[in-house]
Amino acid sequence: MVVDPLDNVTINGLTISDFPGSGIFFFGAHNPKVIGVRALGNEEYRIARFTSTGGKIVDSVAKDSDEAGIYVGDSPNANVLLAANEVSDNLLASSSATPRTASSSATVPTTTASACST
């Protein structure tokens, strides 16, 4: 349980590559924004949000992961905007917008996703 959620954080124009963990990882955040981020070759998730609400992930690139490129999970009221993202060469392409078994590449068009619960 998150007692004091992170509010209104924006990550803009950051490149994260070859990191031994996840690129960007929110847990219990409210209205987080990820804009123009390049998450490449990190070992775990590229861009992930768990138990978070609101915000957006737009104009970002998530490639070369053994997990999901962009993941919105465990968030029944996610209300997140996913738009113009390039997601490719991940074990799970984009768990919030495509089936968990997706692989190879997927470009997520302007889409509002409600949730992906695992």
N, C-alpha and C positions, 0 to 999 in steps of 0.2 A: 504494500500500500504506500502511495506517495502522499506525504503529509503536506508538503509545501512545494507544489509544482513549479517548474521553471516556466516563466511567462514571456512571450513575445521576443524570442531570440531569433536573429537573422544571421545566417551564414551565407555570405555572398562572394562568389568568385574564387573560392578556395580550391586548390588542387591537393589531393591526398593520394600518394602512390606508394606501393610496396610496403605498406604498414603491416606489422605482424598481427593486428587485430582488425576490428571494424573501422571503417572510415569515419562516418558520422552516425552516432547512436543516441537517440533520445529515449528516455524512459520517464513517463509521467509528465510530459511537457504540454503546455497549453499554447497554441498558436505558434509553433516553431515554423520558420521559413528557411528553405534551402533553395538558393537561386544561383544558377550558373556555376555549380560545383562539378568538378571532375574527380571522381573516385575510381582509381585504376589500380588493379593488381594487389589490392589489400587481401589478406588471408580470409577474412570473414565477411560480414555484410558490408556493402558499399555505403548505402544510406538506409538507415532503419529507424523506425519509430514503434515503440511499444506503449500501450496504455496512454496514448497521447490524443489530444483533440485539436481540431482546427488547423490552420496553417496551410502550407503548400510546399511542394517539391516541383520546381519548374526549371526548364532550360538546363538540365543537368545531365551528366554522362556517368554511367555506372557500368564498368567492364571488368571482366576477368576475375570472377569470384567463385569460391566453392559453396557459397550461399546465394541468397537473393541479391540482385543488383539494387533494387528499391523494394523495401519491405514495410508494409503498414500492418501491424499485427496486434492481436489481443486488445483491440480498441473498438468496442461495439458502437461508439459514437465518434468515430474518427473524423468525419467531415473534413477531409483533406483534399485539396486540389492537386492533381497530378497533371502536368501539362508539358508537352514538347521535350520529353526526356528521351535520351538514347540509352537503351539497356541491352548489352550484348555480351556473349561469351561467359555467362554466369551459369552455375548449376541450375538455379531457379531464376528465370528471367526477371520477373517482377511480380512477386506473390500477391500484391494487392490488385493487380489488373489482369493477370493471366493465371492459368492453372499452376498449381505447385509443381507439376511435372514438366513445366516449360523449360526449354533449354535453348541454346544458341542465341538468337537475337530477337529483340522486340523493341519497337519504338512506341512509347505510350503517348497517344494523342491527348488533346485537351479532354480531361476526364475528371469527374468528381467521384472518388471512391468512398463508400460508407465504412467498410471494415473488412478485415480478413482475420478471422479468429482461428488460432491453431491450438 
